[in-house]
Amino acid sequence: PLNAEMILASTQAMQNAIFSLTQGQYLDLSYEKEAHTSVKDYWQMVAGKTGALFSACFEIAAVLAGKSLDETQKYADLGSQLGLAFQVQDDYLGIWGNDLETGKSIDSDISSRKKTFPVLFALENLPEFRTTWFAREHLIREDVLQLKQILNDNNIQQVTTAKVNELYQKFMQQFVVLFTNEQKRSVLQLIVQDLLSREK
């Protein structure tokens, strides 16, 4: 049974998530037009966007399960961590996914200058990529193909995959601490693994 305190806390969590999502989406769109965006900026955007969405799911579940305020915050942080892993995985699929599976062109993230993790990592670490990225105001098909080739030649695909795995492992370390019931944990873990192994 729900009490007034649970309902109020759940509503507050949802309102906070909506506010953070709005901020995160604004940053996501504004970064497309900004010349100087860093990986650090990316994490701020993702935390306020996908991180906030996943965080709210875990936080509200903890509230409804009757967890304490301190425990609820730990679940919220756990959800945020999963959101980061999910977003980097999504960035990976936006460049190296199957467009028939994802439902969008795998060139669209680059052609629209979307500041994804692999793009920002390349801008910070690969001068050739940066030069090509800023060579003209509007990227044409040949530019997109050249940029993708630079990413592939410099193993940015593997760098992105490694970051997903790093974030997932960080999530799992806290996950097994908070979810002590092995049977129930295994079900949720399968759902999480399915999220991070998706192809669309």
Biotite code that builds the C-alpha atoms (Angstrom):
import biotite.structure as struc

atoms = struc.array([
    struc.Atom([0.000, 0.000, 0.000], chain_id="A", res_id=1, res_name="PRO", atom_name="CA", element="C"),
    struc.Atom([1.171, 3.491, -0.866], chain_id="A", res_id=2, res_name="LEU", atom_name="CA", element="C"),
    struc.Atom([1.158, 6.298, 1.637], chain_id="A", res_id=3, res_name="ASN", atom_name="CA", element="C"),
    struc.Atom([1.210, 10.037, 1.069], chain_id="A", res_id=4, res_name="ALA", atom_name="CA", element="C"),
    struc.Atom([4.959, 10.254, 1.709], chain_id="A", res_id=5, res_name="GLU", atom_name="CA", element="C"),
    struc.Atom([5.695, 7.642, -0.974], chain_id="A", res_id=6, res_name="MET", atom_name="CA", element="C"),
    struc.Atom([3.457, 9.375, -3.485], chain_id="A", res_id=7, res_name="ILE", atom_name="CA", element="C"),
    struc.Atom([5.038, 12.758, -2.790], chain_id="A", res_id=8, res_name="LEU", atom_name="CA", element="C"),
    struc.Atom([8.594, 11.381, -3.031], chain_id="A", res_id=9, res_name="ALA", atom_name="CA", element="C"),
    struc.Atom([7.811, 9.557, -6.283], chain_id="A", res_id=10, res_name="SER", atom_name="CA", element="C"),
    struc.Atom([6.229, 12.660, -7.791], chain_id="A", res_id=11, res_name="THR", atom_name="CA", element="C"),
    struc.Atom([9.212, 14.753, -6.764], chain_id="A", res_id=12, res_name="GLN", atom_name="CA", element="C"),
    struc.Atom([11.596, 12.240, -8.344], chain_id="A", res_id=13, res_name="ALA", atom_name="CA", element="C"),
    struc.Atom([9.635, 12.372, -11.589], chain_id="A", res_id=14, res_name="MET", atom_name="CA", element="C"),
    struc.Atom([9.584, 16.175, -11.619], chain_id="A", res_id=15, res_name="GLN", atom_name="CA", element="C"),
    struc.Atom([13.327, 16.312, -10.980], chain_id="A", res_id=16, res_name="ASN", atom_name="CA", element="C"),
    struc.Atom([13.913, 13.864, -13.823], chain_id="A", res_id=17, res_name="ALA", atom_name="CA", element="C"),
    struc.Atom([11.801, 15.916, -16.253], chain_id="A", res_id=18, res_name="ILE", atom_name="CA", element="C"),
    struc.Atom([13.731, 19.063, -15.344], chain_id="A", res_id=19, res_name="PHE", atom_name="CA", element="C"),
    struc.Atom([17.080, 17.286, -15.792], chain_id="A", res_id=20, res_name="SER", atom_name="CA", element="C"),
    struc.Atom([15.945, 15.725, -19.071], chain_id="A", res_id=21, res_name="LEU", atom_name="CA", element="C"),
    struc.Atom([14.992, 19.146, -20.402], chain_id="A", res_id=22, res_name="THR", atom_name="CA", element="C"),
    struc.Atom([18.403, 20.526, -19.468], chain_id="A", res_id=23, res_name="GLN", atom_name="CA", element="C"),
    struc.Atom([20.188, 17.510, -20.946], chain_id="A", res_id=24, res_name="GLY", atom_name="CA", element="C"),
    struc.Atom([18.281, 17.680, -24.216], chain_id="A", res_id=25, res_name="GLN", atom_name="CA", element="C"),
    struc.Atom([18.982, 21.394, -24.487], chain_id="A", res_id=26, res_name="TYR", atom_name="CA", element="C"),
    struc.Atom([22.701, 20.750, -24.061], chain_id="A", res_id=27, res_name="LEU", atom_name="CA", element="C"),
    struc.Atom([22.574, 17.910, -26.590], chain_id="A", res_id=28, res_name="ASP", atom_name="CA", element="C"),
    struc.Atom([21.066, 20.191, -29.241], chain_id="A", res_id=29, res_name="LEU", atom_name="CA", element="C"),
    struc.Atom([23.228, 23.198, -28.399], chain_id="A", res_id=30, res_name="SER", atom_name="CA", element="C"),
    struc.Atom([26.448, 21.167, -28.572], chain_id="A", res_id=31, res_name="TYR", atom_name="CA", element="C"),
    struc.Atom([25.763, 20.440, -32.254], chain_id="A", res_id=32, res_name="GLU", atom_name="CA", element="C"),
    struc.Atom([26.356, 24.136, -32.965], chain_id="A", res_id=33, res_name="LYS", atom_name="CA", element="C"),
    struc.Atom([29.267, 24.693, -30.591], chain_id="A", res_id=34, res_name="GLU", atom_name="CA", element="C"),
    struc.Atom([32.818, 24.346, -31.862], chain_id="A", res_id=35, res_name="ALA", atom_name="CA", element="C"),
    struc.Atom([34.431, 23.622, -28.514], chain_id="A", res_id=36, res_name="HIS", atom_name="CA", element="C"),
    struc.Atom([32.727, 20.811, -26.640], chain_id="A", res_id=37, res_name="THR", atom_name="CA", element="C"),
    struc.Atom([34.729, 18.428, -24.475], chain_id="A", res_id=38, res_name="SER", atom_name="CA", element="C"),
    struc.Atom([34.224, 14.889, -23.240], chain_id="A", res_id=39, res_name="VAL", atom_name="CA", element="C"),
    struc.Atom([33.687, 16.479, -19.808], chain_id="A", res_id=40, res_name="LYS", atom_name="CA", element="C"),
    struc.Atom([30.785, 18.481, -21.282], chain_id="A", res_id=41, res_name="ASP", atom_name="CA", element="C"),
    struc.Atom([29.448, 15.262, -22.760], chain_id="A", res_id=42, res_name="TYR", atom_name="CA", element="C"),
    struc.Atom([29.232, 13.569, -19.352], chain_id="A", res_id=43, res_name="TRP", atom_name="CA", element="C"),
    struc.Atom([27.318, 16.549, -17.961], chain_id="A", res_id=44, res_name="GLN", atom_name="CA", element="C"),
    struc.Atom([24.847, 16.338, -20.832], chain_id="A", res_id=45, res_name="MET", atom_name="CA", element="C"),
    struc.Atom([24.417, 12.561, -20.557], chain_id="A", res_id=46, res_name="VAL", atom_name="CA", element="C"),
    struc.Atom([23.972, 12.680, -16.780], chain_id="A", res_id=47, res_name="ALA", atom_name="CA", element="C"),
    struc.Atom([21.166, 15.189, -17.240], chain_id="A", res_id=48, res_name="GLY", atom_name="CA", element="C"),
    struc.Atom([19.583, 13.243, -20.059], chain_id="A", res_id=49, res_name="LYS", atom_name="CA", element="C"),
    struc.Atom([19.795, 9.429, -20.181], chain_id="A", res_id=50, res_name="THR", atom_name="CA", element="C"),
    struc.Atom([21.313, 9.290, -16.710], chain_id="A", res_id=51, res_name="GLY", atom_name="CA", element="C"),
    struc.Atom([18.374, 11.180, -15.214], chain_id="A", res_id=52, res_name="ALA", atom_name="CA", element="C"),
    struc.Atom([15.839, 8.928, -16.944], chain_id="A", res_id=53, res_name="LEU", atom_name="CA", element="C"),
    struc.Atom([17.389, 5.708, -15.635], chain_id="A", res_id=54, res_name="PHE", atom_name="CA", element="C"),
    struc.Atom([18.005, 7.289, -12.238], chain_id="A", res_id=55, res_name="SER", atom_name="CA", element="C"),
    struc.Atom([14.320, 8.145, -11.846], chain_id="A", res_id=56, res_name="ALA", atom_name="CA", element="C"),
    struc.Atom([13.308, 4.553, -12.659], chain_id="A", res_id=57, res_name="CYS", atom_name="CA", element="C"),
    struc.Atom([15.547, 3.165, -9.940], chain_id="A", res_id=58, res_name="PHE", atom_name="CA", element="C"),
    struc.Atom([14.730, 5.918, -7.448], chain_id="A", res_id=59, res_name="GLU", atom_name="CA", element="C"),
    struc.Atom([10.955, 5.591, -7.761], chain_id="A", res_id=60, res_name="ILE", atom_name="CA", element="C"),
    struc.Atom([11.182, 1.804, -7.465], chain_id="A", res_id=61, res_name="ALA", atom_name="CA", element="C"),
    struc.Atom([13.227, 2.221, -4.279], chain_id="A", res_id=62, res_name="ALA", atom_name="CA", element="C"),
    struc.Atom([10.695, 4.670, -2.858], chain_id="A", res_id=63, res_name="VAL", atom_name="CA", element="C"),
    struc.Atom([7.780, 2.333, -3.568], chain_id="A", res_id=64, res_name="LEU", atom_name="CA", element="C"),
    struc.Atom([9.739, -0.549, -2.027], chain_id="A", res_id=65, res_name="ALA", atom_name="CA", element="C"),
    struc.Atom([9.955, 1.423, 1.216], chain_id="A", res_id=66, res_name="GLY", atom_name="CA", element="C"),
    struc.Atom([13.699, 2.033, 1.174], chain_id="A", res_id=67, res_name="LYS", atom_name="CA", element="C"),
    struc.Atom([15.212, 4.705, 3.401], chain_id="A", res_id=68, res_name="SER", atom_name="CA", element="C"),
    struc.Atom([16.221, 8.095, 2.017], chain_id="A", res_id=69, res_name="LEU", atom_name="CA", element="C"),
    struc.Atom([19.900, 7.114, 2.052], chain_id="A", res_id=70, res_name="ASP", atom_name="CA", element="C"),
    struc.Atom([19.208, 3.784, 0.318], chain_id="A", res_id=71, res_name="GLU", atom_name="CA", element="C"),
    struc.Atom([16.972, 5.476, -2.245], chain_id="A", res_id=72, res_name="THR", atom_name="CA", element="C"),
    struc.Atom([19.796, 7.822, -3.222], chain_id="A", res_id=73, res_name="GLN", atom_name="CA", element="C"),
    struc.Atom([22.095, 4.850, -3.745], chain_id="A", res_id=74, res_name="LYS", atom_name="CA", element="C"),
    struc.Atom([19.567, 3.265, -6.097], chain_id="A", res_id=75, res_name="TYR", atom_name="CA", element="C"),
    struc.Atom([19.176, 6.584, -7.929], chain_id="A", res_id=76, res_name="ALA", atom_name="CA", element="C"),
    struc.Atom([22.955, 6.801, -8.377], chain_id="A", res_id=77, res_name="ASP", atom_name="CA", element="C"),
    struc.Atom([22.997, 3.218, -9.621], chain_id="A", res_id=78, res_name="LEU", atom_name="CA", element="C"),
    struc.Atom([20.367, 4.014, -12.224], chain_id="A", res_id=79, res_name="GLY", atom_name="CA", element="C"),
    struc.Atom([22.320, 7.052, -13.373], chain_id="A", res_id=80, res_name="SER", atom_name="CA", element="C"),
    struc.Atom([25.411, 4.878, -13.846], chain_id="A", res_id=81, res_name="GLN", atom_name="CA", element="C"),
    struc.Atom([23.447, 2.467, -16.028], chain_id="A", res_id=82, res_name="LEU", atom_name="CA", element="C"),
    struc.Atom([22.149, 5.415, -18.035], chain_id="A", res_id=83, res_name="GLY", atom_name="CA", element="C"),
    struc.Atom([25.697, 6.484, -18.863], chain_id="A", res_id=84, res_name="LEU", atom_name="CA", element="C"),
    struc.Atom([26.579, 3.004, -20.125], chain_id="A", res_id=85, res_name="ALA", atom_name="CA", element="C"),
    struc.Atom([23.357, 2.866, -22.155], chain_id="A", res_id=86, res_name="PHE", atom_name="CA", element="C"),
    struc.Atom([24.056, 6.233, -23.796], chain_id="A", res_id=87, res_name="GLN", atom_name="CA", element="C"),
    struc.Atom([27.616, 5.394, -24.835], chain_id="A", res_id=88, res_name="VAL", atom_name="CA", element="C"),
    struc.Atom([26.280, 2.124, -26.265], chain_id="A", res_id=89, res_name="GLN", atom_name="CA", element="C"),
    struc.Atom([23.695, 4.164, -28.171], chain_id="A", res_id=90, res_name="ASP", atom_name="CA", element="C"),
    struc.Atom([26.457, 6.430, -29.479], chain_id="A", res_id=91, res_name="ASP", atom_name="CA", element="C"),
    struc.Atom([28.304, 3.335, -30.685], chain_id="A", res_id=92, res_name="TYR", atom_name="CA", element="C"),
    struc.Atom([25.235, 2.116, -32.572], chain_id="A", res_id=93, res_name="LEU", atom_name="CA", element="C"),
    struc.Atom([24.774, 5.578, -34.095], chain_id="A", res_id=94, res_name="GLY", atom_name="CA", element="C"),
    struc.Atom([28.031, 5.091, -36.019], chain_id="A", res_id=95, res_name="ILE", atom_name="CA", element="C"),
    struc.Atom([28.699, 1.352, -36.200], chain_id="A", res_id=96, res_name="TRP", atom_name="CA", element="C"),
    struc.Atom([25.226, -0.114, -35.822], chain_id="A", res_id=97, res_name="GLY", atom_name="CA", element="C"),
    struc.Atom([23.039, -1.698, -38.483], chain_id="A", res_id=98, res_name="ASN", atom_name="CA", element="C"),
    struc.Atom([20.803, 1.002, -39.963], chain_id="A", res_id=99, res_name="ASP", atom_name="CA", element="C"),
    struc.Atom([18.164, -1.605, -40.808], chain_id="A", res_id=100, res_name="LEU", atom_name="CA", element="C"),
    struc.Atom([18.050, -2.516, -37.111], chain_id="A", res_id=101, res_name="GLU", atom_name="CA", element="C"),
    struc.Atom([18.359, 0.968, -35.612], chain_id="A", res_id=102, res_name="THR", atom_name="CA", element="C"),
    struc.Atom([15.858, 2.531, -38.007], chain_id="A", res_id=103, res_name="GLY", atom_name="CA", element="C"),
    struc.Atom([18.122, 5.469, -38.853], chain_id="A", res_id=104, res_name="LYS", atom_name="CA", element="C"),
    struc.Atom([21.106, 6.087, -41.067], chain_id="A", res_id=105, res_name="SER", atom_name="CA", element="C"),
    struc.Atom([24.414, 5.277, -39.390], chain_id="A", res_id=106, res_name="ILE", atom_name="CA", element="C"),
    struc.Atom([25.770, 8.440, -41.032], chain_id="A", res_id=107, res_name="ASP", atom_name="CA", element="C"),
    struc.Atom([23.230, 10.778, -39.425], chain_id="A", res_id=108, res_name="SER", atom_name="CA", element="C"),
    struc.Atom([25.020, 11.324, -36.103], chain_id="A", res_id=109, res_name="ASP", atom_name="CA", element="C"),
    struc.Atom([28.169, 12.500, -37.862], chain_id="A", res_id=110, res_name="ILE", atom_name="CA", element="C"),
    struc.Atom([26.473, 14.432, -40.667], chain_id="A", res_id=111, res_name="SER", atom_name="CA", element="C"),
    struc.Atom([24.390, 16.377, -38.124], chain_id="A", res_id=112, res_name="SER", atom_name="CA", element="C"),
    struc.Atom([27.534, 17.008, -36.029], chain_id="A", res_id=113, res_name="ARG", atom_name="CA", element="C"),
    struc.Atom([26.054, 15.250, -33.029], chain_id="A", res_id=114, res_name="LYS", atom_name="CA", element="C"),
    struc.Atom([28.562, 15.369, -30.167], chain_id="A", res_id=115, res_name="LYS", atom_name="CA", element="C"),
    struc.Atom([28.624, 11.698, -29.221], chain_id="A", res_id=116, res_name="THR", atom_name="CA", element="C"),
    struc.Atom([31.304, 10.005, -27.132], chain_id="A", res_id=117, res_name="PHE", atom_name="CA", element="C"),
    struc.Atom([33.356, 8.626, -30.078], chain_id="A", res_id=118, res_name="PRO", atom_name="CA", element="C"),
    struc.Atom([33.188, 11.955, -31.911], chain_id="A", res_id=119, res_name="VAL", atom_name="CA", element="C"),
    struc.Atom([34.304, 13.999, -28.908], chain_id="A", res_id=120, res_name="LEU", atom_name="CA", element="C"),
    struc.Atom([37.039, 11.508, -28.056], chain_id="A", res_id=121, res_name="PHE", atom_name="CA", element="C"),
    struc.Atom([38.323, 11.786, -31.631], chain_id="A", res_id=122, res_name="ALA", atom_name="CA", element="C"),
    struc.Atom([38.112, 15.588, -31.624], chain_id="A", res_id=123, res_name="LEU", atom_name="CA", element="C"),
    struc.Atom([40.245, 15.688, -28.487], chain_id="A", res_id=124, res_name="GLU", atom_name="CA", element="C"),
    struc.Atom([42.782, 13.064, -29.557], chain_id="A", res_id=125, res_name="ASN", atom_name="CA", element="C"),
    struc.Atom([42.967, 12.913, -33.371], chain_id="A", res_id=126, res_name="LEU", atom_name="CA", element="C"),
    struc.Atom([44.154, 16.085, -35.184], chain_id="A", res_id=127, res_name="PRO", atom_name="CA", element="C"),
    struc.Atom([43.250, 14.595, -38.578], chain_id="A", res_id=128, res_name="GLU", atom_name="CA", element="C"),
    struc.Atom([39.684, 14.013, -37.442], chain_id="A", res_id=129, res_name="PHE", atom_name="CA", element="C"),
    struc.Atom([39.433, 17.526, -36.002], chain_id="A", res_id=130, res_name="ARG", atom_name="CA", element="C"),
    struc.Atom([40.758, 19.119, -39.206], chain_id="A", res_id=131, res_name="THR", atom_name="CA", element="C"),
    struc.Atom([38.259, 17.246, -41.373], chain_id="A", res_id=132, res_name="THR", atom_name="CA", element="C"),
    struc.Atom([35.406, 17.961, -38.933], chain_id="A", res_id=133, res_name="TRP", atom_name="CA", element="C"),
    struc.Atom([35.957, 21.725, -39.178], chain_id="A", res_id=134, res_name="PHE", atom_name="CA", element="C"),
    struc.Atom([36.988, 21.808, -42.855], chain_id="A", res_id=135, res_name="ALA", atom_name="CA", element="C"),
    struc.Atom([33.602, 23.071, -44.017], chain_id="A", res_id=136, res_name="ARG", atom_name="CA", element="C"),
    struc.Atom([30.409, 24.406, -42.483], chain_id="A", res_id=137, res_name="GLU", atom_name="CA", element="C"),
    struc.Atom([28.196, 21.599, -43.784], chain_id="A", res_id=138, res_name="HIS", atom_name="CA", element="C"),
    struc.Atom([29.564, 18.073, -43.968], chain_id="A", res_id=139, res_name="LEU", atom_name="CA", element="C"),
    struc.Atom([28.994, 16.305, -47.263], chain_id="A", res_id=140, res_name="ILE", atom_name="CA", element="C"),
    struc.Atom([28.825, 12.558, -47.868], chain_id="A", res_id=141, res_name="ARG", atom_name="CA", element="C"),
    struc.Atom([32.544, 12.329, -48.646], chain_id="A", res_id=142, res_name="GLU", atom_name="CA", element="C"),
    struc.Atom([33.396, 14.095, -45.380], chain_id="A", res_id=143, res_name="ASP", atom_name="CA", element="C"),
    struc.Atom([31.268, 11.674, -43.384], chain_id="A", res_id=144, res_name="VAL", atom_name="CA", element="C"),
    struc.Atom([32.923, 8.667, -45.014], chain_id="A", res_id=145, res_name="LEU", atom_name="CA", element="C"),
    struc.Atom([36.382, 10.126, -44.390], chain_id="A", res_id=146, res_name="GLN", atom_name="CA", element="C"),
    struc.Atom([35.584, 10.859, -40.745], chain_id="A", res_id=147, res_name="LEU", atom_name="CA", element="C"),
    struc.Atom([34.301, 7.319, -40.221], chain_id="A", res_id=148, res_name="LYS", atom_name="CA", element="C"),
    struc.Atom([37.434, 5.938, -41.845], chain_id="A", res_id=149, res_name="GLN", atom_name="CA", element="C"),
    struc.Atom([39.604, 7.969, -39.472], chain_id="A", res_id=150, res_name="ILE", atom_name="CA", element="C"),
    struc.Atom([37.627, 6.596, -36.541], chain_id="A", res_id=151, res_name="LEU", atom_name="CA", element="C"),
    struc.Atom([38.082, 3.050, -37.793], chain_id="A", res_id=152, res_name="ASN", atom_name="CA", element="C"),
    struc.Atom([41.780, 3.473, -38.559], chain_id="A", res_id=153, res_name="ASP", atom_name="CA", element="C"),
    struc.Atom([42.386, 4.694, -35.011], chain_id="A", res_id=154, res_name="ASN", atom_name="CA", element="C"),
    struc.Atom([40.356, 1.992, -33.255], chain_id="A", res_id=155, res_name="ASN", atom_name="CA", element="C"),
    struc.Atom([37.787, 4.417, -31.853], chain_id="A", res_id=156, res_name="ILE", atom_name="CA", element="C"),
    struc.Atom([35.200, 1.669, -32.221], chain_id="A", res_id=157, res_name="GLN", atom_name="CA", element="C"),
    struc.Atom([37.159, -0.400, -29.698], chain_id="A", res_id=158, res_name="GLN", atom_name="CA", element="C"),
    struc.Atom([37.703, 2.653, -27.462], chain_id="A", res_id=159, res_name="VAL", atom_name="CA", element="C"),
    struc.Atom([33.945, 3.196, -27.340], chain_id="A", res_id=160, res_name="THR", atom_name="CA", element="C"),
    struc.Atom([33.242, -0.459, -26.612], chain_id="A", res_id=161, res_name="THR", atom_name="CA", element="C"),
    struc.Atom([35.826, -0.404, -23.835], chain_id="A", res_id=162, res_name="ALA", atom_name="CA", element="C"),
    struc.Atom([34.138, 2.626, -22.276], chain_id="A", res_id=163, res_name="LYS", atom_name="CA", element="C"),
    struc.Atom([30.758, 0.847, -22.336], chain_id="A", res_id=164, res_name="VAL", atom_name="CA", element="C"),
    struc.Atom([32.316, -2.164, -20.618], chain_id="A", res_id=165, res_name="ASN", atom_name="CA", element="C"),
    struc.Atom([34.036, 0.056, -18.045], chain_id="A", res_id=166, res_name="GLU", atom_name="CA", element="C"),
    struc.Atom([30.784, 1.822, -17.171], chain_id="A", res_id=167, res_name="LEU", atom_name="CA", element="C"),
    struc.Atom([28.904, -1.475, -17.055], chain_id="A", res_id=168, res_name="TYR", atom_name="CA", element="C"),
    struc.Atom([31.452, -3.023, -14.697], chain_id="A", res_id=169, res_name="GLN", atom_name="CA", element="C"),
    struc.Atom([31.236, 0.013, -12.428], chain_id="A", res_id=170, res_name="LYS", atom_name="CA", element="C"),
    struc.Atom([27.459, -0.395, -12.430], chain_id="A", res_id=171, res_name="PHE", atom_name="CA", element="C"),
    struc.Atom([27.710, -4.111, -11.625], chain_id="A", res_id=172, res_name="MET", atom_name="CA", element="C"),
    struc.Atom([30.021, -3.535, -8.655], chain_id="A", res_id=173, res_name="GLN", atom_name="CA", element="C"),
    struc.Atom([27.343, -1.497, -6.906], chain_id="A", res_id=174, res_name="GLN", atom_name="CA", element="C"),
    struc.Atom([24.490, -3.556, -8.352], chain_id="A", res_id=175, res_name="PHE", atom_name="CA", element="C"),
    struc.Atom([25.509, -6.721, -6.494], chain_id="A", res_id=176, res_name="VAL", atom_name="CA", element="C"),
    struc.Atom([25.856, -4.728, -3.273], chain_id="A", res_id=177, res_name="VAL", atom_name="CA", element="C"),
    struc.Atom([22.355, -3.246, -3.426], chain_id="A", res_id=178, res_name="LEU", atom_name="CA", element="C"),
    struc.Atom([20.541, -6.292, -4.820], chain_id="A", res_id=179, res_name="PHE", atom_name="CA", element="C"),
    struc.Atom([21.443, -8.997, -2.330], chain_id="A", res_id=180, res_name="THR", atom_name="CA", element="C"),
    struc.Atom([18.734, -11.495, -3.308], chain_id="A", res_id=181, res_name="ASN", atom_name="CA", element="C"),
    struc.Atom([20.540, -13.562, -5.923], chain_id="A", res_id=182, res_name="GLU", atom_name="CA", element="C"),
    struc.Atom([17.394, -14.947, -7.551], chain_id="A", res_id=183, res_name="GLN", atom_name="CA", element="C"),
    struc.Atom([15.754, -11.561, -7.999], chain_id="A", res_id=184, res_name="LYS", atom_name="CA", element="C"),
    struc.Atom([19.068, -9.975, -8.982], chain_id="A", res_id=185, res_name="ARG", atom_name="CA", element="C"),
    struc.Atom([19.646, -12.502, -11.763], chain_id="A", res_id=186, res_name="SER", atom_name="CA", element="C"),
    struc.Atom([16.371, -11.537, -13.462], chain_id="A", res_id=187, res_name="VAL", atom_name="CA", element="C"),
    struc.Atom([17.184, -7.839, -13.401], chain_id="A", res_id=188, res_name="LEU", atom_name="CA", element="C"),
    struc.Atom([20.742, -8.537, -14.506], chain_id="A", res_id=189, res_name="GLN", atom_name="CA", element="C"),
    struc.Atom([19.461, -10.322, -17.610], chain_id="A", res_id=190, res_name="LEU", atom_name="CA", element="C"),
    struc.Atom([17.396, -7.247, -18.470], chain_id="A", res_id=191, res_name="ILE", atom_name="CA", element="C"),
    struc.Atom([20.440, -4.997, -18.025], chain_id="A", res_id=192, res_name="VAL", atom_name="CA", element="C"),
    struc.Atom([22.615, -7.273, -20.160], chain_id="A", res_id=193, res_name="GLN", atom_name="CA", element="C"),
    struc.Atom([19.961, -7.272, -22.864], chain_id="A", res_id=194, res_name="ASP", atom_name="CA", element="C"),
    struc.Atom([19.945, -3.460, -22.847], chain_id="A", res_id=195, res_name="LEU", atom_name="CA", element="C"),
    struc.Atom([23.697, -3.288, -23.313], chain_id="A", res_id=196, res_name="LEU", atom_name="CA", element="C"),
    struc.Atom([23.911, -5.996, -25.972], chain_id="A", res_id=197, res_name="SER", atom_name="CA", element="C"),
    struc.Atom([21.155, -4.562, -28.134], chain_id="A", res_id=198, res_name="ARG", atom_name="CA", element="C"),
    struc.Atom([21.660, -3.804, -31.800], chain_id="A", res_id=199, res_name="GLU", atom_name="CA", element="C"),
    struc.Atom([18.982, -1.145, -32.087], chain_id="A", res_id=200, res_name="LYS", atom_name="CA", element="C"),
])
